[in-house]
């Protein structure tokens, strides 16, 4: 079981973001960012890699350029793994999503379902208390 932060937007959409290290962000880096609609980050990193590789090939040759890209890829893996989920939370908040709750679940889908179940139970118990006669 993992901890997830649940966000909601005014249109009724929900997103759950895992807390901690992200293996998906680590392994897929800019492609993970693009899948999360973080366009500037994804295309920026890809563009940066191609620019650095092109400059390195032109100035040092293919062998050294490949070494630079390999080292950069390892650094990118660590940075995306460590900070990717924080970037995703910031992106959601800037897109109009609002923090709702932190829940423990097996995956993001279960986290959203658990949040919705808990919030509906809390609303129905509040309505029961408000609607009951005062003794």
N, C-alpha and C positions, 0 to 999 in steps of 0.2 A: 504494500500500500504506500502511496505517495501523497504528498501534500500538494493541493492545487489552489490557486487563487482564481476565484470566479468573478467575471466581469459581465455587465449587461449594458446594452445600449438602449436608447429611448424607443427604438423601433421593435424591441422585444427580442433581439438577438443575444445569445450568450456565448461567451468564450471562457475556457478554463486554461490557465497557464500553470504548468508544473513549476515547482520551486527547486532551486539548486542547479546542478550541472545538467546540460542538455547534450546527450549523445547525438541526437539528430542534427543539432546546430553544429556540433563538432565535426561530424562526418561529412555534412553536405554544405556547410558554410554559406556562401552567397546564394546557392540554390535553395537552401532552407529559408533564407531571408525573403527570396522572391516568392516562395510558396506561402509565406505569411503576409504577403502584400507590402513588404518593406522595400519598395522599389529602389529608393535612393541608396540604401545600404547594399542591396544585392548587386545592382548594376555598377555602383561605385567601386566595390571590391573587385568585381570581375574586370572592369575597365582598368583599375589600378594594376592588377596582375598582368594584363596584356601589355600595358605601357611599360611596366618595369621589365618584363621579359623582353620586349622589343628593344629597349634601350640597352639591356645587358647583352643581348645577342650582337647588336651593332658595335658595342664597345669592347666586349671581352670574348666573344665567341660562344658557340653553342654549349660547350661543356660547363663553363662557369655560369652561364645564364640558367642552365638547368639546375645547378647547385643552389643558386639564389632562389629560384622558384620553389624548390623542394624545402628549403629552410623556411621560406615565407609561408608555405602551405602548412607546415607544422605549427608555426606561430599563429596562423589564422585559425587552425583547429582548436588550439588552446583558448584563444581569445573568444571565438564564437561559442565554444562550449561553456566558458565561464560567464560570459555576459549576454549571450543570445536571449535568454528568457527575460532578463531585465529590459533589454531593448524591445522585446515583444510587448511587455507590460506598458512601457512608455508609449509605444506606437498605438496600442489599444486606447490608452487614456487620451492621447491627442486626437484619436478618431471618434471621440464622444462616448467611449465605454466608461462605465463607472464601477469601481470596486464594490462588490457585494459581500463576499464572505471567503473564508479559507476553509476548505474541506479536505478530508482524507479519503482517497478513492484509488481504485486500481488504474483508471485511465481518465482522460479528459471528459469523455462522454458520460461516464459514471459520475464524475464530479458534478457536472451540470445537472444530471438527473437527481442526485442527492440534494443539491442546493435547492432545486425547484420543489422537491418533496418536503424538505425542512421548512422552506419559506411558506408553502401553502398550509402546512400544519400550524405554523405560528400564526398565520392570518386567521385561520378558522378558530383557533383557541382564543385569539384576541376578540374576535367577533362574538364568541360565546360569552366571554367575560363582560363585554360591553352590553350585550343584549339581556343578560340575566338581571333579575330584580335585585335591588339592594335590600339587605335584611336589616 
